[in-house]
Amino acid sequence: MLNNLDRLKYYLLCDNISLVEDEIFLIIPELKNEKNFEQKSEWHSFDVWNHTLATINACDKNFDDRLVLLLHDIGKPFCFQDEGNIRHFKNHAKKSADMSKDILLRLNIPEYKIDIMVKLIELHSSKIKIQDINKENIDFYKRLLKIQKCDARGYEKEHAMQICKQLENTEAEFKKNYKK
């Protein structure tokens, strides 16, 4: 019999994750709060769960990165503020990172991976500053850029294009400064 981590690997690497969402919710029940949770923002045309699915579908079949994307907005339903018809999610990345750490520990992910995954979740919506990158952390920032590109694919189309253009400029700076 497969443990929760092995089952989750199978589900996250399948071609149509929406077909196994109930099984994913059994493993990580906190995710069920995303389903039908409207974002009420010009930036998003999906509820939080369908945004999450779009980001995962934009990612190659790398389990660790798909797991980061699965958890990147898990805190949104717990830290929203409504202002009229607009919903804000201040500090959602930090809340998502905190929740994710507990979930990753529960899944028995190795601690060295947890630290990196939690940091990726915490920074998934932060602007990457080229001056923060050096030869020791370039691989982390390349991975963060990948996560951010996938996240952008879950945005409303016009905003997705805008964000992707900014990320392409960041990637060009990466390549110019670090030929690794």
C-alpha atoms as an extended CHARMM CRD file, in Angstrom:
* protein
*
       180  EXT
         1         1  MET       CA              0.0000000000        0.0000000000        0.0000000000  PROA      1               0.0000000000
         2         2  LEU       CA              1.2940000000        3.4430000000       -0.9270000000  PROA      2               0.0000000000
         3         3  ASN       CA              1.9120000000        6.0660000000        1.7430000000  PROA      3               0.0000000000
         4         4  ASN       CA              0.5590000000        9.6230000000        1.3990000000  PROA      4               0.0000000000
         5         5  LEU       CA              3.7640000000       10.9560000000       -0.1560000000  PROA      5               0.0000000000
         6         6  ASP       CA              3.8780000000        8.2350000000       -2.8080000000  PROA      6               0.0000000000
         7         7  ARG       CA              0.1930000000        8.7460000000       -3.5870000000  PROA      7               0.0000000000
         8         8  LEU       CA              0.7140000000       12.5070000000       -3.8330000000  PROA      8               0.0000000000
         9         9  LYS       CA              3.6450000000       11.9910000000       -6.2210000000  PROA      9               0.0000000000
        10        10  TYR       CA              1.4370000000        9.8690000000       -8.4390000000  PROA      10              0.0000000000
        11        11  TYR       CA             -1.3750000000       12.4370000000       -8.4070000000  PROA      11              0.0000000000
        12        12  LEU       CA              0.8240000000       15.4840000000       -9.0240000000  PROA      12              0.0000000000
        13        13  LEU       CA              2.5660000000       13.8560000000      -11.9530000000  PROA      13              0.0000000000
        14        14  CYS       CA             -0.6090000000       12.7350000000      -13.7200000000  PROA      14              0.0000000000
        15        15  ASP       CA             -1.9020000000       14.5420000000      -16.7940000000  PROA      15              0.0000000000
        16        16  ASN       CA             -5.2210000000       15.7550000000      -15.3700000000  PROA      16              0.0000000000
        17        17  ILE       CA             -4.9010000000       16.6470000000      -11.7110000000  PROA      17              0.0000000000
        18        18  SER       CA             -8.4910000000       17.8710000000      -11.4860000000  PROA      18              0.0000000000
        19        19  LEU       CA             -9.5790000000       14.2260000000      -11.8340000000  PROA      19              0.0000000000
        20        20  VAL       CA             -7.7630000000       13.3440000000       -8.6000000000  PROA      20              0.0000000000
        21        21  GLU       CA             -8.4660000000       16.4860000000       -6.5880000000  PROA      21              0.0000000000
        22        22  ASP       CA            -10.5800000000       14.6470000000       -4.0120000000  PROA      22              0.0000000000
        23        23  GLU       CA             -7.6980000000       12.2650000000       -3.3520000000  PROA      23              0.0000000000
        24        24  ILE       CA             -5.3280000000       15.2330000000       -2.9850000000  PROA      24              0.0000000000
        25        25  PHE       CA             -7.7710000000       16.8410000000       -0.5330000000  PROA      25              0.0000000000
        26        26  LEU       CA             -7.6830000000       13.6470000000        1.5570000000  PROA      26              0.0000000000
        27        27  ILE       CA             -3.8960000000       13.8990000000        1.8240000000  PROA      27              0.0000000000
        28        28  ILE       CA             -3.8030000000       17.6910000000        2.3290000000  PROA      28              0.0000000000
        29        29  PRO       CA             -7.2480000000       18.6870000000        3.6220000000  PROA      29              0.0000000000
        30        30  GLU       CA             -6.1870000000       22.3470000000        4.0010000000  PROA      30              0.0000000000
        31        31  LEU       CA             -6.2640000000       22.6290000000        0.1880000000  PROA      31              0.0000000000
        32        32  LYS       CA            -10.0220000000       22.1050000000        0.0950000000  PROA      32              0.0000000000
        33        33  ASN       CA            -10.3950000000       25.6870000000        1.3700000000  PROA      33              0.0000000000
        34        34  GLU       CA             -9.0820000000       26.8910000000       -2.0210000000  PROA      34              0.0000000000
        35        35  LYS       CA            -11.9150000000       25.2690000000       -3.9610000000  PROA      35              0.0000000000
        36        36  ASN       CA            -14.5150000000       27.8590000000       -5.0190000000  PROA      36              0.0000000000
        37        37  PHE       CA            -12.6780000000       30.5360000000       -2.9930000000  PROA      37              0.0000000000
        38        38  GLU       CA            -13.0150000000       33.5220000000       -5.3040000000  PROA      38              0.0000000000
        39        39  GLN       CA            -10.0740000000       35.8940000000       -5.6120000000  PROA      39              0.0000000000
        40        40  LYS       CA            -12.2270000000       38.9050000000       -6.6370000000  PROA      40              0.0000000000
        41        41  SER       CA             -9.3630000000       40.6040000000       -8.4150000000  PROA      41              0.0000000000
        42        42  GLU       CA             -8.6990000000       41.9450000000      -11.8700000000  PROA      42              0.0000000000
        43        43  TRP       CA             -5.4870000000       39.9100000000      -11.7110000000  PROA      43              0.0000000000
        44        44  HSD       CA             -7.2650000000       36.5680000000      -11.4020000000  PROA      44              0.0000000000
        45        45  SER       CA             -9.9570000000       34.9570000000      -13.4820000000  PROA      45              0.0000000000
        46        46  PHE       CA             -9.8720000000       31.6860000000      -11.4830000000  PROA      46              0.0000000000
        47        47  ASP       CA            -10.7690000000       30.7930000000       -7.9230000000  PROA      47              0.0000000000
        48        48  VAL       CA             -7.7260000000       29.9000000000       -5.7980000000  PROA      48              0.0000000000
        49        49  TRP       CA             -7.9340000000       26.1560000000       -6.5070000000  PROA      49              0.0000000000
        50        50  ASN       CA             -8.2220000000       26.5350000000      -10.2860000000  PROA      50              0.0000000000
        51        51  HSD       CA             -5.3840000000       29.0670000000      -10.2100000000  PROA      51              0.0000000000
        52        52  THR       CA             -3.3200000000       26.4410000000       -8.3760000000  PROA      52              0.0000000000
        53        53  LEU       CA             -4.2140000000       23.8040000000      -10.9750000000  PROA      53              0.0000000000
        54        54  ALA       CA             -3.2210000000       26.1880000000      -13.7930000000  PROA      54              0.0000000000
        55        55  THR       CA              0.1760000000       26.7980000000      -12.1940000000  PROA      55              0.0000000000
        56        56  ILE       CA              0.8040000000       23.0680000000      -11.7940000000  PROA      56              0.0000000000
        57        57  ASN       CA             -0.2340000000       22.4030000000      -15.3970000000  PROA      57              0.0000000000
        58        58  ALA       CA              2.2650000000       25.0550000000      -16.5060000000  PROA      58              0.0000000000
        59        59  CYS       CA              5.0940000000       23.1680000000      -14.7810000000  PROA      59              0.0000000000
        60        60  ASP       CA              7.1370000000       20.3140000000      -16.1830000000  PROA      60              0.0000000000
        61        61  LYS       CA              6.7060000000       16.9780000000      -14.4190000000  PROA      61              0.0000000000
        62        62  ASN       CA              9.0660000000       17.7480000000      -11.5580000000  PROA      62              0.0000000000
        63        63  PHE       CA              7.4170000000       16.5560000000       -8.3450000000  PROA      63              0.0000000000
        64        64  ASP       CA              9.2040000000       18.9700000000       -5.9930000000  PROA      64              0.0000000000
        65        65  ASP       CA              8.3070000000       22.0190000000       -8.0790000000  PROA      65              0.0000000000
        66        66  ARG       CA              4.7300000000       20.8340000000       -8.5520000000  PROA      66              0.0000000000
        67        67  LEU       CA              4.4550000000       20.3500000000       -4.7990000000  PROA      67              0.0000000000
        68        68  VAL       CA              5.6720000000       23.9230000000       -4.2410000000  PROA      68              0.0000000000
        69        69  LEU       CA              3.0390000000       25.1290000000       -6.7020000000  PROA      69              0.0000000000
        70        70  LEU       CA              0.3600000000       22.9910000000       -5.0550000000  PROA      70              0.0000000000
        71        71  LEU       CA              1.0710000000       24.7480000000       -1.7430000000  PROA      71              0.0000000000
        72        72  HSD       CA              2.0780000000       28.2480000000       -2.8890000000  PROA      72              0.0000000000
        73        73  ASP       CA             -1.3290000000       29.8800000000       -2.2090000000  PROA      73              0.0000000000
        74        74  ILE       CA             -2.6670000000       27.5630000000        0.4950000000  PROA      74              0.0000000000
        75        75  GLY       CA             -2.7450000000       30.4780000000        2.9390000000  PROA      75              0.0000000000
        76        76  LYS       CA             -4.9490000000       32.7370000000        0.8140000000  PROA      76              0.0000000000
        77        77  PRO       CA             -8.2990000000       31.6460000000        2.3060000000  PROA      77              0.0000000000
        78        78  PHE       CA             -6.8820000000       32.3920000000        5.7610000000  PROA      78              0.0000000000
        79        79  CYS       CA             -5.5310000000       35.9050000000        5.1980000000  PROA      79              0.0000000000
        80        80  PHE       CA             -7.8730000000       37.7850000000        2.9130000000  PROA      80              0.0000000000
        81        81  GLN       CA             -9.3470000000       41.2510000000        3.3220000000  PROA      81              0.0000000000
        82        82  ASP       CA            -12.3600000000       42.3930000000        1.3240000000  PROA      82              0.0000000000
        83        83  GLU       CA            -12.6040000000       46.0320000000        0.3240000000  PROA      83              0.0000000000
        84        84  GLY       CA            -15.9160000000       46.3620000000       -1.4370000000  PROA      84              0.0000000000
        85        85  ASN       CA            -15.8140000000       44.0510000000       -4.4570000000  PROA      85              0.0000000000
        86        86  ILE       CA            -12.0350000000       43.6140000000       -4.3200000000  PROA      86              0.0000000000
        87        87  ARG       CA            -10.2470000000       40.9690000000       -2.2730000000  PROA      87              0.0000000000
        88        88  HSD       CA             -6.6670000000       41.4120000000       -1.0460000000  PROA      88              0.0000000000
        89        89  PHE       CA             -4.3320000000       38.7120000000        0.2540000000  PROA      89              0.0000000000
        90        90  LYS       CA             -1.7280000000       40.6340000000        2.2160000000  PROA      90              0.0000000000
        91        91  ASN       CA              1.0410000000       38.3940000000        3.5610000000  PROA      91              0.0000000000
        92        92  HSD       CA             -0.4570000000       35.3220000000        1.8870000000  PROA      92              0.0000000000
        93        93  ALA       CA              2.9840000000       34.0820000000        0.8110000000  PROA      93              0.0000000000
        94        94  LYS       CA              4.2320000000       34.0430000000        4.4160000000  PROA      94              0.0000000000
        95        95  LYS       CA              1.0270000000       32.3590000000        5.6450000000  PROA      95              0.0000000000
        96        96  SER       CA              1.3130000000       29.8000000000        2.8180000000  PROA      96              0.0000000000
        97        97  ALA       CA              4.9630000000       29.1430000000        3.6920000000  PROA      97              0.0000000000
        98        98  ASP       CA              4.1310000000       28.6340000000        7.3700000000  PROA      98              0.0000000000
        99        99  MET       CA              1.2640000000       26.2520000000        6.5990000000  PROA      99              0.0000000000
       100       100  SER       CA              3.3760000000       24.4220000000        4.0220000000  PROA      100             0.0000000000
       101       101  LYS       CA              6.1770000000       23.7320000000        6.4660000000  PROA      101             0.0000000000
       102       102  ASP       CA              3.7640000000       21.7900000000        8.6910000000  PROA      102             0.0000000000
       103       103  ILE       CA              2.3110000000       19.9270000000        5.7060000000  PROA      103             0.0000000000
       104       104  LEU       CA              5.7380000000       19.0290000000        4.2950000000  PROA      104             0.0000000000
       105       105  LEU       CA              6.8330000000       17.7210000000        7.6990000000  PROA      105             0.0000000000
       106       106  ARG       CA              3.6280000000       15.6690000000        7.8930000000  PROA      106             0.0000000000
       107       107  LEU       CA              4.4440000000       14.1960000000        4.4400000000  PROA      107             0.0000000000
       108       108  ASN       CA              7.9570000000       13.2520000000        5.6510000000  PROA      108             0.0000000000
       109       109  ILE       CA              9.7360000000       15.3860000000        3.0590000000  PROA      109             0.0000000000
       110       110  PRO       CA             13.4680000000       15.5590000000        3.9380000000  PROA      110             0.0000000000
       111       111  GLU       CA             14.2320000000       18.6540000000        6.0060000000  PROA      111             0.0000000000
       112       112  TYR       CA             16.8310000000       20.0390000000        3.5870000000  PROA      112             0.0000000000
       113       113  LYS       CA             14.1360000000       20.0450000000        0.8880000000  PROA      113             0.0000000000
       114       114  ILE       CA             11.5510000000       21.5660000000        3.2230000000  PROA      114             0.0000000000
       115       115  ASP       CA             13.7540000000       24.5940000000        3.8820000000  PROA      115             0.0000000000
       116       116  ILE       CA             14.1280000000       25.2750000000        0.1570000000  PROA      116             0.0000000000
       117       117  MET       CA             10.4750000000       24.6120000000       -0.6730000000  PROA      117             0.0000000000
       118       118  VAL       CA              9.2360000000       26.8610000000        2.1230000000  PROA      118             0.0000000000
       119       119  LYS       CA             11.5510000000       29.6580000000        0.9620000000  PROA      119             0.0000000000
       120       120  LEU       CA             10.2980000000       29.2620000000       -2.6340000000  PROA      120             0.0000000000
       121       121  ILE       CA              6.7040000000       29.5110000000       -1.3980000000  PROA      121             0.0000000000
       122       122  GLU       CA              7.5070000000       32.5330000000        0.7410000000  PROA      122             0.0000000000
       123       123  LEU       CA              9.1630000000       34.3360000000       -2.1960000000  PROA      123             0.0000000000
       124       124  HSD       CA              6.8500000000       33.1570000000       -4.9930000000  PROA      124             0.0000000000
       125       125  SER       CA              5.2540000000       36.5910000000       -5.3830000000  PROA      125             0.0000000000
       126       126  SER       CA              8.3180000000       38.7230000000       -4.5680000000  PROA      126             0.0000000000
       127       127  LYS       CA             10.2920000000       40.5890000000       -7.1820000000  PROA      127             0.0000000000
       128       128  ILE       CA             13.6520000000       38.9390000000       -7.7850000000  PROA      128             0.0000000000
       129       129  LYS       CA             16.4790000000       41.3910000000       -7.2270000000  PROA      129             0.0000000000
       130       130  ILE       CA             19.4830000000       40.6290000000       -9.4010000000  PROA      130             0.0000000000
       131       131  GLN       CA             21.8010000000       42.1590000000       -6.7730000000  PROA      131             0.0000000000
       132       132  ASP       CA             20.7340000000       39.4070000000       -4.3250000000  PROA      132             0.0000000000
       133       133  ILE       CA             21.9860000000       36.6750000000       -6.6430000000  PROA      133             0.0000000000
       134       134  ASN       CA             25.4680000000       35.2260000000       -6.4790000000  PROA      134             0.0000000000
       135       135  LYS       CA             27.2080000000       32.0630000000       -7.6350000000  PROA      135             0.0000000000
       136       136  GLU       CA             26.2040000000       30.2380000000       -4.4480000000  PROA      136             0.0000000000
       137       137  ASN       CA             22.4660000000       30.8680000000       -4.7780000000  PROA      137             0.0000000000
       138       138  ILE       CA             21.9510000000       31.1090000000       -8.5500000000  PROA      138             0.0000000000
       139       139  ASP       CA             20.3160000000       27.6670000000       -8.7350000000  PROA      139             0.0000000000
       140       140  PHE       CA             17.7750000000       28.6560000000       -6.0850000000  PROA      140             0.0000000000
       141       141  TYR       CA             16.8980000000       31.8380000000       -7.9790000000  PROA      141             0.0000000000
       142       142  LYS       CA             16.5940000000       29.9700000000      -11.2720000000  PROA      142             0.0000000000
       143       143  ARG       CA             14.1360000000       27.6660000000       -9.5800000000  PROA      143             0.0000000000
       144       144  LEU       CA             12.2650000000       30.6180000000       -8.0540000000  PROA      144             0.0000000000
       145       145  LEU       CA             12.0290000000       32.1580000000      -11.5230000000  PROA      145             0.0000000000
       146       146  LYS       CA             10.5610000000       28.8960000000      -12.8230000000  PROA      146             0.0000000000
       147       147  ILE       CA              7.9800000000       28.8640000000       -9.9970000000  PROA      147             0.0000000000
       148       148  GLN       CA              7.0780000000       32.4880000000      -10.7170000000  PROA      148             0.0000000000
       149       149  LYS       CA              6.6500000000       31.7750000000      -14.4360000000  PROA      149             0.0000000000
       150       150  CYS       CA              4.2850000000       28.9150000000      -13.6460000000  PROA      150             0.0000000000
       151       151  ASP       CA              2.4160000000       31.0930000000      -11.1580000000  PROA      151             0.0000000000
       152       152  ALA       CA              1.9810000000       33.7760000000      -13.8130000000  PROA      152             0.0000000000
       153       153  ARG       CA              0.2260000000       31.2290000000      -16.0440000000  PROA      153             0.0000000000
       154       154  GLY       CA             -2.5780000000       31.1370000000      -13.4820000000  PROA      154             0.0000000000
       155       155  TYR       CA             -3.2730000000       34.8640000000      -13.7420000000  PROA      155             0.0000000000
       156       156  GLU       CA             -5.8090000000       36.6480000000      -15.9160000000  PROA      156             0.0000000000
       157       157  LYS       CA             -4.4520000000       36.6110000000      -19.4730000000  PROA      157             0.0000000000
       158       158  GLU       CA             -3.4790000000       40.2900000000      -19.8040000000  PROA      158             0.0000000000
       159       159  HSD       CA             -1.7210000000       40.3290000000      -16.4320000000  PROA      159             0.0000000000
       160       160  ALA       CA             -0.0820000000       36.9740000000      -17.1320000000  PROA      160             0.0000000000
       161       161  MET       CA              1.5080000000       38.4100000000      -20.2670000000  PROA      161             0.0000000000
       162       162  GLN       CA              2.7010000000       41.4640000000      -18.3290000000  PROA      162             0.0000000000
       163       163  ILE       CA              4.2570000000       39.3510000000      -15.5630000000  PROA      163             0.0000000000
       164       164  CYS       CA              5.8430000000       36.9230000000      -18.0410000000  PROA      164             0.0000000000
       165       165  LYS       CA              7.4900000000       39.8540000000      -19.8440000000  PROA      165             0.0000000000
       166       166  GLN       CA              8.9740000000       41.0830000000      -16.5480000000  PROA      166             0.0000000000
       167       167  LEU       CA             10.1850000000       37.5650000000      -15.7470000000  PROA      167             0.0000000000
       168       168  GLU       CA             11.7520000000       37.2340000000      -19.2050000000  PROA      168             0.0000000000
       169       169  ASN       CA             13.7040000000       40.4360000000      -18.5090000000  PROA      169             0.0000000000
       170       170  THR       CA             14.8520000000       39.0020000000      -15.1810000000  PROA      170             0.0000000000
       171       171  GLU       CA             15.8740000000       35.7830000000      -16.9010000000  PROA      171             0.0000000000
       172       172  ALA       CA             17.8500000000       37.7470000000      -19.5010000000  PROA      172             0.0000000000
       173       173  GLU       CA             19.7060000000       39.4740000000      -16.6680000000  PROA      173             0.0000000000
       174       174  PHE       CA             20.4140000000       36.0710000000      -15.1190000000  PROA      174             0.0000000000
       175       175  LYS       CA             21.9440000000       34.8750000000      -18.3450000000  PROA      175             0.0000000000
       176       176  LYS       CA             23.9430000000       38.0420000000      -18.8340000000  PROA      176             0.0000000000
       177       177  ASN       CA             25.4120000000       37.9790000000      -15.3160000000  PROA      177             0.0000000000
       178       178  TYR       CA             25.6770000000       34.2300000000      -14.7050000000  PROA      178             0.0000000000
       179       179  LYS       CA             26.6110000000       32.0190000000      -17.6000000000  PROA      179             0.0000000000
       180       180  LYS       CA             25.9110000000       28.7560000000      -15.7520000000  PROA      180             0.0000000000
